[in-house]
Amino acid sequence: MALTSRGPGAVLGERYRLDDLLEEFEGGRFWRATDMVLARNVAIHVINSTDPRAQALIDAARANVLITDPHLLRVLDCEDDGSAAWVVHEWGEGLSLDKMLDKGPLPPARAAWLARETAQAINAGHAAGLAHGWLTPEQVLVTKAGAVKLIGYATAAALHPDPPSSPTYPELNDHQRDVLNLAGILYAALTAKWPGVHPSGVAPAPKAGRALMRPRQVRAGVPRVLDSICARTLDRSHPHGMPIDSAFEIEAALSDFLGDPAKVAPSSLSAMYAEPEADEGDPIDELLASNPSLSHREEWLEAMAANDDTFGSGPMPAVSPVEPYVDSAERPLFATGARRVPDASSAPHLNPDASVLPPLVRTTPGPTSSTHRQAKQGRTSSRVAIALLIIIVLVIAGVAAIRAYEMGRADAGSIRGIASTFGVIVATAEASIT
């Protein structure tokens, strides 16, 4: 049965009924379907069996099950029946990041939390030896309950086998693209602009010449730590003291920035647009709301004081001052100066070189430009010296003329001689300067 003949109501594998066509893409279709055995919604990608991507799609689906991270929308089933190949994913109710950014950038703390959750999933996949391969804002979903889920781990890349080349990031493998796109997710959440290596519906990040503008240049109020994480990952031409080269390092840097991620985790999708403090309720007010007998806050406090003589009378515990962040080579982004690397015992399958980005491309002037600059500086110095000499000669000649006039020895011939001398000096100086 041809792909075009499988419309709403068609059943795949005698189990999955196609309901709503969500997207058509490069010879394939993306459906919301119903698992008729378990009576639940699922997501299905379908392409023709004759499509050259069919086998890669099935292989990617089977590899996906090796990753058990809870941030992934799991692969539930896959099959190629000879006419169509399909992959069944867990269904996620929520909003993808590209749609969220239609309303504008997220608060910095929420953006950092979302990027950290995404980094956990990417790091888990890399530890298993598998890259996402096509990480974009469209692949990051925030559910109605406020959880982050990644769509299409490995399978999205199988459907896009020829990633676009970039002059900024040449010759990258899928793991390296994940690292750059992961920093791009943070950048996009902070600015509503996309700097990643794969195409997205989010507006592209602005540039100053050929250089990518940092988040703090695009949006005011971005914390310097988050700005540095983006720059140290995405800007491969800047001689950073410690560039970020892996998903593990991005996760570690964001964890250090957030402290306790649970305190900034949203309670719902809508809470993603508010600062974490605004999302947290007052525990006293919540207690009053749950106890109708205590209608007023003051009455509750008086009751507590009456039952406990020490209530409210003891000194408040001292709060340790927060150590200020210092962006330096000795303490770059992280809570310690040591470079973050994953524990080999917890990630036995991790290839340490797989996700490390290429060495920094540092621009150094060539001998030709250096020689030209030195010659230019020499000409400038010569002109300054000649100008000073002219000023000195003119001052001396002027003083001599005034003294000769005052002594009464000046005549017309002497004055013409002095004028002629001035003319020769000025002409010589102009010729030397030019």
C-alpha positions in Angstrom: 0.0 0.0 0.0 1.5 3.4 -1.1 2.2 6.0 1.5 -0.3 8.4 0.0 -3.1 5.8 0.3 -2.7 5.6 4.1 -5.0 8.3 5.2 -7.0 8.9 8.4 -8.5 5.7 9.7 -5.8 3.4 8.1 -4.4 0.8 10.5 -0.6 0.0 10.7 0.4 -3.4 12.0 -3.1 -4.3 12.9 -2.7 -2.1 16.0 -2.1 1.7 15.3 -5.0 3.7 13.8 -3.9 6.9 12.0 -6.0 9.8 13.3 -4.5 13.3 12.5 -1.9 14.2 10.0 0.4 16.6 11.8 3.2 17.2 9.3 4.4 16.2 5.8 8.2 16.2 5.4 10.5 15.2 2.5 8.6 12.1 1.4 7.3 11.2 4.9 4.4 11.8 7.2 4.0 12.4 10.9 0.7 11.3 12.5 -1.1 11.3 15.8 -2.5 7.8 16.1 -4.3 5.5 18.5 -2.8 2.4 20.0 -5.9 0.2 19.8 -4.5 -2.4 22.1 -3.6 -0.1 25.0 -6.1 2.7 24.1 -3.6 5.5 24.2 -2.3 8.2 21.8 1.0 7.7 20.1 3.1 9.5 17.5 4.1 7.8 14.3 6.6 8.7 11.5 5.9 6.9 8.3 7.9 6.7 5.0 7.8 4.3 2.0 9.8 1.1 2.3 11.5 2.0 -1.0 12.8 5.3 0.6 16.6 5.0 1.0 16.1 6.2 4.6 13.9 3.4 5.6 16.5 1.0 7.0 18.3 3.8 8.8 15.1 4.8 10.4 14.4 1.3 11.7 18.0 1.0 12.9 17.8 4.3 14.7 14.5 3.3 16.4 16.1 0.1 17.7 19.2 1.9 19.0 17.0 4.5 20.7 15.8 1.9 23.3 19.3 1.6 24.7 18.8 5.0 26.3 16.6 5.0 29.4 16.7 8.7 30.3 13.2 9.9 31.4 13.6 13.1 29.3 13.1 11.1 26.1 9.8 10.3 24.4 10.4 6.6 24.1 10.3 4.5 20.9 7.4 2.0 21.5 7.5 0.0 18.2 8.9 0.0 14.7 8.3 -2.1 11.6 8.8 -2.3 7.8 5.9 -4.3 6.2 7.4 -4.0 2.7 5.3 -1.1 1.6 5.9 1.4 4.5 8.3 1.7 7.3 7.1 3.4 10.5 8.3 4.2 14.0 5.9 4.6 17.0 6.9 7.1 19.7 5.4 7.9 23.0 2.9 10.8 22.7 3.7 14.0 24.5 1.1 16.7 25.5 2.7 20.1 25.6 4.4 22.7 23.5 7.7 22.6 21.6 10.3 25.3 22.3 9.9 26.9 18.9 6.2 27.5 19.6 7.0 28.7 23.1 9.4 31.3 21.7 6.6 32.8 19.6 5.7 34.6 22.8 9.3 35.8 23.3 12.3 34.6 25.3 12.0 32.8 28.6 13.1 34.2 32.0 16.8 33.4 32.4 16.3 30.9 35.3 13.7 29.0 33.3 15.9 29.0 30.2 18.8 27.6 32.2 16.6 24.9 33.7 15.2 23.9 30.3 18.7 23.7 28.8 20.0 21.6 31.8 17.1 19.1 31.4 17.9 18.9 27.7 21.6 18.5 28.5 20.8 15.6 30.8 19.1 13.7 28.0 21.9 14.4 25.5 24.6 13.4 28.0 22.8 10.1 28.7 22.6 9.4 25.0 26.3 10.3 24.4 27.2 8.0 27.3 25.4 5.2 25.5 27.3 6.0 22.3 24.3 7.5 20.5 23.8 11.1 19.3 20.5 12.8 18.8 21.8 14.2 15.5 19.1 16.7 14.9 18.6 18.8 18.0 16.5 21.9 17.3 13.9 23.9 19.2 11.3 21.8 17.4 12.6 18.7 19.1 12.4 20.0 22.7 8.9 19.7 24.2 7.7 21.1 27.5 4.7 19.0 28.7 1.6 20.4 30.4 3.0 19.2 33.7 6.2 21.2 33.2 8.6 18.4 32.2 11.1 18.5 29.4 10.9 15.8 26.8 13.1 15.3 23.7 11.5 14.2 20.4 13.1 12.0 17.8 16.3 11.0 19.5 18.4 9.4 16.6 15.3 8.9 14.5 15.0 12.6 13.5 18.6 12.4 12.1 17.7 9.3 10.2 15.0 11.3 8.4 17.5 14.0 7.6 20.6 12.1 6.5 22.3 15.0 4.8 22.8 17.8 7.4 23.6 21.2 5.9 27.2 22.2 5.9 28.3 25.4 7.8 31.4 27.5 7.1 31.5 28.3 10.8 31.5 24.7 12.0 33.1 22.5 9.2 33.5 18.7 9.4 31.4 18.0 12.5 30.1 14.6 13.5 26.6 14.0 15.1 27.9 14.2 18.7 29.7 17.5 18.0 26.5 18.9 16.4 24.6 17.9 19.5 27.0 19.9 21.7 26.7 23.1 19.6 22.9 22.7 19.2 22.6 22.2 23.0 24.3 25.5 23.6 22.0 26.8 20.9 18.9 25.7 22.9 20.1 27.8 25.8 20.8 30.7 23.5 17.4 30.4 21.9 15.6 30.2 25.2 17.4 33.3 26.4 16.9 35.4 23.2 14.3 33.7 21.0 17.0 33.5 18.3 18.5 30.3 16.9 22.3 30.0 16.4 22.4 26.2 15.9 23.9 24.2 13.0 20.6 22.7 11.9 17.7 24.7 10.4 14.8 25.8 12.6 11.6 27.9 12.4 13.0 30.2 15.1 14.5 33.4 13.7 18.3 33.1 13.2 20.7 34.6 15.7 22.1 38.0 14.7 25.8 38.5 13.8 28.2 41.3 14.0 30.1 40.9 10.8 30.9 37.2 10.7 30.9 36.7 14.5 27.8 35.5 16.4 26.5 38.1 18.8 26.5 37.0 22.4 23.1 36.6 24.2 23.9 39.7 26.4 24.2 41.7 23.1 20.8 40.5 21.9 18.8 40.8 25.1 19.4 42.9 28.2 19.5 41.1 31.6 21.0 37.8 30.6 23.2 36.6 33.5 26.9 36.7 32.7 27.3 33.0 33.5 24.7 31.9 30.9 26.2 34.3 28.4 29.6 32.7 28.9 28.3 29.2 28.5 26.9 30.1 25.1 30.0 32.0 24.0 32.5 29.3 25.2 30.6 26.6 23.3 29.4 28.4 20.1 32.3 30.9 19.5 35.0 28.6 18.2 37.3 31.4 17.0 37.7 33.1 20.4 40.7 32.1 22.5 38.7 31.2 25.6 40.7 30.1 28.7 38.5 27.0 28.9 36.1 26.3 26.1 33.1 24.0 26.6 33.3 20.9 24.4 30.8 18.4 25.7 27.2 17.9 26.8 28.5 16.8 30.2 30.3 20.2 30.7 27.2 22.1 29.7 25.1 20.2 32.2 27.7 20.7 34.9 27.9 24.5 34.3 24.1 24.9 34.3 23.8 22.8 37.5 26.3 25.0 39.2 24.4 28.1 38.1 21.0 26.8 39.2 22.1 25.3 42.5 19.0 23.2 43.3 17.2 22.6 40.0 14.0 21.6 41.8 13.6 25.1 43.1 13.4 26.6 39.6 11.4 23.7 38.0 8.0 24.9 36.8 4.8 23.4 38.1 3.2 23.6 34.7 3.8 24.7 31.1 2.4 28.2 31.7 4.8 28.7 34.6 7.7 28.6 32.2 7.0 32.2 31.3 7.2 33.5 34.9 10.2 33.9 37.2 10.6 31.0 39.6 9.9 33.2 42.6 6.5 34.1 41.2 5.7 30.5 40.8 6.3 29.5 44.4 3.4 29.7 46.9 3.6 30.9 50.4 3.6 27.8 52.7 1.7 29.7 55.4 -1.0 30.8 53.0 -1.3 27.2 51.7 -1.7 25.9 55.2 -4.4 28.5 56.0 -6.2 27.6 52.8 -6.2 23.9 53.7 -7.5 24.6 57.3 -10.9 26.5 57.2 -10.8 27.0 61.0 -7.9 29.4 60.7 -9.3 32.2 58.6 -6.7 34.8 59.2 -2.9 34.7 59.1 -2.5 36.7 62.3 -4.7 34.3 64.2 -2.6 31.4 63.1 0.6 33.1 64.1 -0.9 34.0 67.6 -2.0 30.4 68.0 1.5 29.1 67.2 3.0 31.6 69.7 0.5 30.6 72.4 1.5 26.9 72.1 5.2 27.5 71.9 6.9 30.1 74.0 10.0 30.0 71.8 8.0 30.6 68.6 9.3 33.7 66.9 11.5 34.7 69.8 14.7 32.9 68.9 17.4 34.4 66.7 17.3 33.8 63.0 20.0 31.4 61.8 22.9 33.1 60.1 22.7 32.9 56.3 26.1 32.3 54.6 26.8 34.9 52.0 26.7 33.7 48.4 30.1 33.5 46.8 30.1 35.9 43.8 30.6 34.4 40.4 34.0 35.2 38.9 34.5 34.5 35.2 38.3 33.8 35.2 40.7 31.1 34.1 41.0 29.9 37.7 37.2 29.5 38.2 35.6 29.2 34.7 31.9 28.8 35.0 32.0 25.9 37.4 31.9 25.6 41.2 35.5 24.3 41.1 38.4 25.0 38.9 38.7 21.4 37.7 37.5 20.6 34.3 34.3 18.5 34.3 34.6 15.0 32.7 32.2 12.1 33.1 33.1 9.2 35.3 34.3 6.3 33.1 32.6 3.8 35.4 29.2 5.4 35.0 29.6 5.7 31.2 31.6 2.7 30.0 30.4 3.1 26.4 31.4 6.8 26.1 34.0 7.5 23.5 35.8 10.5 25.0 36.7 11.9 21.6 33.2 11.5 20.1 31.6 14.6 21.4 34.6 16.9 21.8 34.4 19.8 19.5 37.2 20.7 17.1 40.2 22.7 18.3 39.7 26.4 18.5 40.5 28.3 15.3 42.5 31.2 16.5 43.2 34.0 14.1 46.8 35.2 14.0 48.2 37.8 11.7 50.5 36.6 8.9 54.0 37.9 8.1 52.6 40.0 5.2 50.1 41.9 7.4 52.7 42.3 10.2 55.3 43.8 7.8 52.7 46.1 6.3 51.7 47.3 9.8 55.3 47.9 10.8 56.0 49.9 7.6 52.9 52.0 8.2 53.9 52.7 11.7 57.4 53.7 10.5 55.9 56.2 8.0 53.7 57.7 10.7 56.7 58.2 13.0 58.8 59.9 10.3 56.0 62.3 9.5 55.6 63.2 13.2 59.4 63.9 13.5 59.4 66.1 10.3 56.5 68.1 11.6 58.2 68.7 14.9 61.4 69.8 13.1 59.4 72.3 10.9 57.8 73.8 14.0 61.2 74.2 15.7 62.8 75.8 12.6 59.9 78.2 12.1 60.0 79.3 15.8 63.8 79.9 15.6 63.5 81.8 12.3 60.6 83.9 13.6 62.5 84.9 16.8 65.6 85.8 14.7 63.5 88.0 12.3 61.8 89.8 15.2 65.2 90.6 16.9 66.7 91.8 13.6 63.8 94.1 13.1 64.0 95.5 16.6 67.7 96.3 16.2 67.0 98.4 13.2 69.1 96.2 10.9 66.3 94.9 8.8 65.9 96.0 5.3 63.8 94.9 2.3 66.5 92.4 1.1 66.8 90.8 4.5 63.0 90.3 4.8 62.8 88.9 1.3 65.6 86.4 2.2 63.8 85.3 5.4 60.6 84.8 3.4 62.4 82.8 0.8 64.0 80.6 3.5 60.5 80.0 5.0 59.2 79.0 1.6 62.0 76.5 1.0 61.5 75.0 4.4 57.7 74.6 4.0 58.1 73.1 0.5 60.7 70.6 1.7 58.5 69.6 4.6 55.4 69.1 2.4 57.5 66.9 0.0 58.8 64.8 2.9 55.3 64.3 4.4 53.7 63.2 1.2 
